[in-house]
Amino acid sequence: MLTLLNRSQLNFLSLLVLPAFFLLPALNLQAQAPASAVTPATGVELGTWLKSNFGPNVEVARAKPMELKGDFNGDGFQDLAVVVSPRGKRGELAPGVNIVLTTEGARELEPTSIMNGKNSLAVIHGAAGRASQPKDKFLIYAFGWIGWNGPETGPLLVLPKAKQKRNRRGYVTLSPENLVHLPDVNQGDVIVVPTEAGINTILYWDGKKYRFWLAPGD
């Protein structure tokens, strides 16, 4: 037999159903909250992914921004750069890691050379789109040698190739108070490195390797 509910019974049921109805979206949003510090292509936690590609003694540094993305070598694929603190011996790095010293002409690191956690940059070509098998891996070692000692010196910035419009003297305007001088041979996006001396240094790919550039006279 069909039993009809009166108005008071319907009101009572609505008090039970409505809170549950509004609770469902909140639960769904919480479940979909994104994880932090992941690589774009794999979703693997960044520190673990770095260790698998650079070795067990390469740690993500405490810097903001921690990750930089851009097409640094100009091949049309997005690359990834991560601020790191490498430790241990040079020979303990993963196979295929190319060392780039921030000071050209400095003595090369021997396999037994100790890396003591200096702020460095791990650059992985193609990592933003093919993170499982990076094409080339570089460890740009010891930014303190050129005057960048971490976030307190200033953030690292990516200057895309499309925005590298030089004036007659070869300078690009980052802001009315901040100009950077670029080399003529950079192949892609560049990384602007502030220094304690107040002079911007440019990290760029010249077609074969990473190099640093200062404005003429600096």
DRENSE-587324 format. One line per field, with one value per residue: residue number from 1; residue in three letters; chain; z, y, x of N, C-alpha, C in turn. Coordinates in pm, whole numbers, plus 50000, padded with zeros to 5 digits. Example, Ala and Ser with C-alpha at 12.3 -4.5 7.8 and 13.67 -1.06 7.14 Angstrom:
# residues 2
pos = c(1;2)
code = c(Ala;Ser)
unit = c(A;A)
n_c3 = c(50780;50708)
n_c2 = c(49431;49775)
n_c1 = c(51319;51285)
ca_c3 = c(50780;50714)
ca_c2 = c(49550;49894)
ca_c1 = c(51230;51367)
c_c3 = c(50780;50787)
c_c2 = c(49670;50003)
c_c1 = c(51320;51290)
This chain:
# residues 218
pos = c(1;2;3;4;5;6;7;8;9;10;11;12;13;14;15;16;17;18;19;20;21;22;23;24;25;26;27;28;29;30;31;32;33;34;35;36;37;38;39;40;41;42;43;44;45;46;47;48;49;50;51;52;53;54;55;56;57;58;59;60;61;62;63;64;65;66;67;68;69;70;71;72;73;74;75;76;77;78;79;80;81;82;83;84;85;86;87;88;89;90;91;92;93;94;95;96;97;98;99;100;101;102;103;104;105;106;107;108;109;110;111;112;113;114;115;116;117;118;119;120;121;122;123;124;125;126;127;128;129;130;131;132;133;134;135;136;137;138;139;140;141;142;143;144;145;146;147;148;149;150;151;152;153;154;155;156;157;158;159;160;161;162;163;164;165;166;167;168;169;170;171;172;173;174;175;176;177;178;179;180;181;182;183;184;185;186;187;188;189;190;191;192;193;194;195;196;197;198;199;200;201;202;203;204;205;206;207;208;209;210;211;212;213;214;215;216;217;218)
code = c(Met;Leu;Thr;Leu;Leu;Asn;Arg;Ser;Gln;Leu;Asn;Phe;Leu;Ser;Leu;Leu;Val;Leu;Pro;Ala;Phe;Phe;Leu;Leu;Pro;Ala;Leu;Asn;Leu;Gln;Ala;Gln;Ala;Pro;Ala;Ser;Ala;Val;Thr;Pro;Ala;Thr;Gly;Val;Glu;Leu;Gly;Thr;Trp;Leu;Lys;Ser;Asn;Phe;Gly;Pro;Asn;Val;Glu;Val;Ala;Arg;Ala;Lys;Pro;Met;Glu;Leu;Lys;Gly;Asp;Phe;Asn;Gly;Asp;Gly;Phe;Gln;Asp;Leu;Ala;Val;Val;Val;Ser;Pro;Arg;Gly;Lys;Arg;Gly;Glu;Leu;Ala;Pro;Gly;Val;Asn;Ile;Val;Leu;Thr;Thr;Glu;Gly;Ala;Arg;Glu;Leu;Glu;Pro;Thr;Ser;Ile;Met;Asn;Gly;Lys;Asn;Ser;Leu;Ala;Val;Ile;His;Gly;Ala;Ala;Gly;Arg;Ala;Ser;Gln;Pro;Lys;Asp;Lys;Phe;Leu;Ile;Tyr;Ala;Phe;Gly;Trp;Ile;Gly;Trp;Asn;Gly;Pro;Glu;Thr;Gly;Pro;Leu;Leu;Val;Leu;Pro;Lys;Ala;Lys;Gln;Lys;Arg;Asn;Arg;Arg;Gly;Tyr;Val;Thr;Leu;Ser;Pro;Glu;Asn;Leu;Val;His;Leu;Pro;Asp;Val;Asn;Gln;Gly;Asp;Val;Ile;Val;Val;Pro;Thr;Glu;Ala;Gly;Ile;Asn;Thr;Ile;Leu;Tyr;Trp;Asp;Gly;Lys;Lys;Tyr;Arg;Phe;Trp;Leu;Ala;Pro;Gly;Asp)
unit = c(A;A;A;A;A;A;A;A;A;A;A;A;A;A;A;A;A;A;A;A;A;A;A;A;A;A;A;A;A;A;A;A;A;A;A;A;A;A;A;A;A;A;A;A;A;A;A;A;A;A;A;A;A;A;A;A;A;A;A;A;A;A;A;A;A;A;A;A;A;A;A;A;A;A;A;A;A;A;A;A;A;A;A;A;A;A;A;A;A;A;A;A;A;A;A;A;A;A;A;A;A;A;A;A;A;A;A;A;A;A;A;A;A;A;A;A;A;A;A;A;A;A;A;A;A;A;A;A;A;A;A;A;A;A;A;A;A;A;A;A;A;A;A;A;A;A;A;A;A;A;A;A;A;A;A;A;A;A;A;A;A;A;A;A;A;A;A;A;A;A;A;A;A;A;A;A;A;A;A;A;A;A;A;A;A;A;A;A;A;A;A;A;A;A;A;A;A;A;A;A;A;A;A;A;A;A;A;A;A;A;A;A;A;A;A;A;A;A)
n_c3 = c(50000;49915;50095;50182;50261;50516;50544;50758;50788;50541;50562;50767;50646;50449;50599;50661;50413;50263;50393;50340;50061;50004;50115;49952;49712;49839;49949;49713;49592;49771;49734;49483;49508;49397;49388;49531;49400;49160;48858;48529;48330;48432;48692;48907;49228;49272;49393;49408;49138;49041;49172;49050;48799;48830;49042;49378;49560;49492;49585;49600;49621;49873;49745;49585;49276;49264;49043;48695;48373;48022;47675;47648;47482;47232;47066;47028;47220;47555;47831;48155;48451;48764;49087;49279;49540;49523;49665;49798;49606;49284;49108;49184;49064;48843;48540;48233;48309;48245;48350;48412;48476;48660;48634;48371;48257;48504;48717;48622;48767;48937;48943;49214;49340;49586;49621;49788;49849;49728;49583;49286;48944;48798;48478;48238;47928;47730;47935;48027;47851;47802;48035;48135;47995;47975;47736;47738;48010;48249;48497;48638;48802;49124;49176;49347;49287;49095;49224;49293;49556;49629;49717;49867;49727;49504;49275;49023;48677;48383;48054;47778;47435;47250;47365;47360;47266;47147;47214;47044;47156;47232;47457;47662;47795;48112;48316;48387;48548;48517;48307;48070;47907;47612;47454;47107;47013;47147;47160;47247;47503;47781;48103;48358;48589;48893;49076;49370;49330;49195;48924;48638;48529;48242;48165;47904;47604;47359;47131;47145;47408;47755;47862;48032;48041;48053;48041;47804;47936;48198)
n_c2 = c(49881;50218;50479;50808;51083;51329;51694;51762;51531;51525;51758;51680;51471;51616;51758;51559;51473;51697;51803;51590;51596;51842;51788;51605;51728;51867;51661;51538;51737;51747;51498;51528;51699;51836;51674;51785;51911;51753;51591;51706;51512;51248;51237;51148;51186;51469;51472;51197;51130;51289;51174;50924;50991;51146;51053;50918;51113;51365;51624;51797;52145;52394;52624;52900;53008;52648;52488;52536;52597;52563;52604;52544;52466;52515;52326;52282;52132;52121;52185;52101;52256;52229;52348;52230;52049;51901;51627;51421;51209;51301;51085;50936;51021;50965;50768;50940;51204;51531;51749;52093;52364;52664;52858;52925;52759;52672;52415;52085;51857;51576;51215;51147;51385;51588;51690;51940;52016;52262;52526;52436;52358;52135;52036;51914;51799;51792;51695;51793;51697;51435;51279;51027;50927;51116;51324;51455;51525;51761;51888;52182;52329;52473;52760;52960;53043;53236;53428;53383;53288;53145;53178;53416;53586;53642;53551;53294;53347;53276;53371;53382;53284;53414;53660;53795;54060;54270;54588;54855;54832;54573;54496;54359;54437;54361;54478;54824;54898;54697;54559;54327;54195;54011;53731;53680;53426;53253;52977;52926;52965;53156;53155;53383;53492;53638;53827;53879;54109;54268;54239;54095;53763;53554;53237;53020;52822;52740;52597;52379;52351;52451;52783;53078;53425;53763;54113;54315;54455;54416)
n_c1 = c(50086;50061;50196;50139;50345;50323;50355;50529;50678;50813;50972;51144;51288;51424;51609;51787;51889;51992;52235;52415;52417;52543;52788;52917;53040;53251;53404;53482;53644;53853;53967;54070;54280;54587;54909;55221;55536;55602;55709;55626;55558;55558;55456;55600;55746;55947;56209;56274;56268;56479;56700;56704;56792;57021;57171;57221;57303;57221;57032;56718;56727;56655;56495;56331;56210;56192;56188;56250;56125;56162;56255;56554;56766;56670;56539;56274;56145;56025;56232;56371;56481;56631;56693;56955;57136;57419;57599;57865;58092;58222;58233;58017;57792;57512;57539;57609;57571;57656;57905;57908;58102;58066;58255;58448;58737;58809;58943;58875;58636;58748;58692;58708;58665;58507;58178;58017;57750;57698;57501;57354;57259;57043;56995;56776;56731;56442;56285;56039;55854;55924;55979;56046;56264;56511;56678;56935;57156;57259;57475;57509;57749;57803;57704;57770;58023;57998;57860;57592;57403;57179;56824;56830;56993;56845;56578;56612;56550;56358;56407;56224;56288;56125;56083;56317;56401;56627;56779;56956;57206;57222;57084;56821;56505;56403;56263;56177;56394;56573;56794;56923;57209;57249;57410;57499;57472;57302;57080;56821;56568;56684;56850;56834;57063;57086;57333;57540;57682;57510;57490;57356;57397;57404;57283;57322;57262;57488;57467;57627;57711;57651;57695;57821;57738;57837;57757;57938;58229;58154)
ca_c3 = c(50000;49906;50207;50154;50374;50537;50529;50864;50759;50431;50612;50845;50552;50380;50689;50657;50280;50212;50434;50268;49923;49995;50159;49845;49632;49919;49955;49580;49570;49853;49674;49360;49534;49328;49467;49510;49358;49068;48722;48446;48244;48498;48820;49010;49319;49206;49452;49367;48994;49023;49215;48951;48679;48860;49144;49511;49643;49438;49655;49562;49713;49926;49670;49515;49234;49269;48907;48583;48250;47900;47567;47665;47369;47107;46977;47019;47332;47684;47919;48298;48532;48906;49178;49357;49626;49509;49766;49767;49507;49142;49045;49228;48982;48750;48407;48135;48359;48200;48446;48359;48584;48641;48600;48261;48283;48635;48712;48611;48883;48923;48999;49360;49392;49675;49602;49926;49863;49672;49496;49147;48862;48717;48356;48169;47800;47695;48053;48046;47765;47796;48162;48167;47931;47935;47623;47787;48150;48283;48631;48632;48940;49212;49136;49437;49225;49015;49308;49328;49675;49665;49709;49926;49624;49408;49203;48885;48586;48246;47952;47656;47310;47183;47430;47360;47169;47188;47163;46958;47230;47263;47586;47668;47914;48199;48381;48365;48622;48503;48169;48057;47778;47564;47347;46976;46969;47227;47073;47298;47622;47867;48246;48413;48722;48964;49158;49484;49281;49127;48779;48589;48445;48157;48134;47772;47523;47238;47023;47182;47552;47834;47893;48104;47967;48117;47946;47777;48034;48335)
ca_c2 = c(50000;50343;50569;50945;51152;51464;51801;51757;51420;51565;51853;51606;51401;51713;51792;51450;51455;51813;51812;51491;51642;51947;51735;51527;51805;51900;51541;51516;51833;51710;51381;51568;51798;51793;51650;51889;51873;51640;51622;51720;51400;51119;51243;51096;51288;51529;51429;51059;51132;51344;51075;50817;51041;51213;50982;50922;51225;51493;51660;51921;52252;52475;52750;52936;52883;52526;52436;52629;52526;52640;52534;52605;52437;52557;52215;52273;52055;52186;52129;52124;52289;52219;52389;52113;52052;51772;51591;51298;51214;51322;50956;50872;51068;50866;50773;51032;51341;51620;51855;52226;52450;52801;52940;52864;52750;52613;52277;51989;51771;51439;51120;51146;51519;51591;51797;51963;52076;52397;52549;52399;52347;52014;52068;51790;51830;51712;51634;51835;51619;51295;51271;50893;50906;51245;51316;51494;51567;51847;51943;52309;52317;52577;52896;53056;53094;53357;53526;53351;53203;53097;53272;53548;53670;53675;53433;53267;53379;53228;53470;53305;53331;53504;53791;53845;54169;54353;54724;54873;54794;54431;54473;54325;54496;54277;54577;54954;54910;54575;54525;54221;54188;53874;53697;53664;53286;53166;52902;52911;53043;53170;53170;53504;53462;53759;53806;53970;54236;54342;54222;53973;53670;53477;53098;52997;52710;52799;52500;52261;52339;52564;52881;53197;53548;53893;54223;54364;54552;54376)
ca_c1 = c(50000;50137;50170;50178;50405;50272;50454;50629;50769;50899;51071;51242;51375;51510;51719;51883;51945;52063;52375;52494;52428;52645;52915;52979;53136;53368;53485;53537;53752;53966;54031;54137;54385;54709;55029;55322;55671;55601;55752;55506;55521;55545;55390;55688;55793;56062;56334;56299;56297;56613;56798;56712;56858;57148;57245;57158;57350;57175;56910;56651;56764;56546;56500;56209;56147;56272;56190;56240;56092;56183;56326;56685;56857;56607;56503;56129;56092;56041;56334;56348;56599;56596;56800;56992;57254;57486;57699;57936;58198;58185;58217;57893;57681;57459;57601;57552;57557;57763;57936;57941;58149;58019;58371;58522;58880;58834;58991;58767;58617;58794;58594;58715;58637;58391;58081;57973;57618;57689;57386;57382;57139;57030;56920;56742;56668;56325;56224;55901;55766;55966;56050;56092;56393;56568;56771;57068;57152;57372;57483;57582;57796;57858;57666;57833;58146;57967;57791;57453;57408;57047;56712;56857;57055;56740;56530;56650;56440;56367;56374;56196;56347;56031;56084;56454;56409;56739;56790;57074;57327;57216;57020;56679;56445;56321;56179;56240;56519;56653;56829;57024;57277;57248;57504;57435;57470;57216;56991;56684;56540;56801;56824;56896;57115;57130;57452;57553;57738;57405;57506;57293;57471;57313;57316;57263;57311;57547;57455;57706;57725;57604;57798;57775;57764;57823;57761;58074;58277;58119)
c_c3 = c(50000;50018;50173;50280;50390;50533;50635;50841;50645;50476;50690;50753;50482;50466;50689;50524;50237;50263;50362;50124;49907;50038;50047;49759;49709;49929;49822;49551;49650;49792;49550;49382;49474;49424;49436;49463;49271;48933;48631;48377;48320;48626;48933;49099;49273;49262;49409;49220;48967;49060;49113;48826;48705;48966;49283;49596;49590;49496;49597;49665;49760;49862;49605;49404;49237;49128;48806;48458;48131;47796;47561;47548;47234;47013;46966;47130;47462;47771;48063;48365;48678;48988;49273;49445;49616;49617;49722;49660;49366;49074;49084;49153;48886;48616;48316;48182;48316;48302;48371;48478;48555;48605;48491;48289;48419;48619;48712;48737;48851;48980;49151;49423;49473;49641;49736;49937;49810;49582;49351;49074;48782;48598;48277;48041;47773;47813;48069;47960;47760;47922;48192;48109;47884;47827;47667;47928;48183;48430;48624;48775;49000;49163;49228;49380;49142;49094;49332;49440;49723;49663;49767;49827;49524;49332;49065;48796;48449;48152;47820;47532;47243;47242;47433;47250;47215;47136;47084;47026;47270;47395;47568;47799;47988;48275;48358;48435;48598;48356;48169;47916;47737;47457;47216;46939;47052;47139;47120;47412;47708;48012;48297;48558;48789;49049;49271;49442;49208;48976;48738;48502;48367;48137;48004;47705;47392;47116;47052;47333;47621;47870;47970;48031;48057;48011;47925;47879;48177;48389)
c_c2 = c(50124;50436;50707;51009;51290;51564;51793;51644;51455;51662;51782;51532;51495;51753;51684;51445;51572;51824;51713;51532;51746;51897;51663;51608;51836;51780;51514;51609;51795;51592;51418;51669;51750;51769;51757;51828;51748;51684;51621;51592;51272;51123;51186;51210;51338;51481;51287;51053;51184;51242;50963;50860;51101;51141;51005;51042;51362;51524;51788;52028;52326;52613;52774;53035;52766;52469;52549;52547;52618;52555;52592;52580;52461;52446;52195;52192;52131;52109;52167;52154;52293;52263;52273;52141;51917;51750;51461;51319;51234;51188;50883;50925;50958;50876;50873;51173;51422;51733;51983;52312;52594;52896;52870;52869;52693;52466;52181;51903;51629;51343;51117;51282;51517;51713;51819;52042;52217;52409;52525;52386;52218;52047;51939;51826;51735;51657;51671;51754;51471;51261;51132;50864;51040;51228;51345;51548;51647;51887;52067;52343;52447;52719;53002;53116;53219;53456;53502;53248;53160;53207;53409;53641;53719;53552;53419;53290;53318;53339;53395;53368;53434;53645;53854;53951;54269;54495;54736;54829;54647;54398;54441;54379;54392;54361;54712;54970;54793;54541;54412;54223;54042;53851;53677;53519;53197;53105;52898;53007;53048;53183;53289;53476;53592;53727;53908;54105;54321;54333;54090;53893;53586;53336;53063;52876;52767;52707;52371;52240;52461;52654;52996;53322;53669;54000;54270;54472;54516;54279)
c_c1 = c(50089;50097;50222;50235;50343;50385;50563;50728;50864;51008;51182;51340;51472;51628;51827;51957;52033;52206;52465;52517;52537;52783;52989;53075;53264;53462;53554;53654;53875;54041;54110;54248;54516;54824;55132;55452;55672;55653;55631;55463;55491;55465;55475;55736;55930;56195;56372;56339;56437;56719;56814;56787;56996;57231;57188;57196;57311;57037;56851;56683;56640;56553;56365;56245;56244;56291;56180;56214;56111;56252;56467;56780;56792;56567;56352;56065;56118;56141;56302;56480;56555;56717;56829;57113;57323;57592;57768;58041;58142;58157;58090;57770;57637;57531;57531;57532;57679;57782;57971;57981;58107;58132;58451;58672;58913;58875;58872;58758;58665;58688;58592;58687;58507;58305;58010;57844;57604;57566;57424;57250;57145;56940;56900;56669;56552;56249;56078;55805;55800;56044;56103;56230;56449;56674;56915;57053;57279;57362;57572;57620;57846;57830;57726;57959;58120;57882;57644;57454;57270;56943;56739;56925;56951;56698;56593;56528;56465;56323;56351;56258;56257;56033;56224;56471;56514;56726;56920;57203;57326;57150;56872;56624;56362;56220;56245;56375;56614;56671;56931;57080;57287;57354;57428;57411;57378;57107;56847;56657;56666;56757;56904;56934;57157;57252;57457;57611;57633;57412;57442;57390;57372;57368;57245;57329;57361;57538;57530;57714;57665;57721;57734;57822;57742;57823;57903;58113;58246;58224)
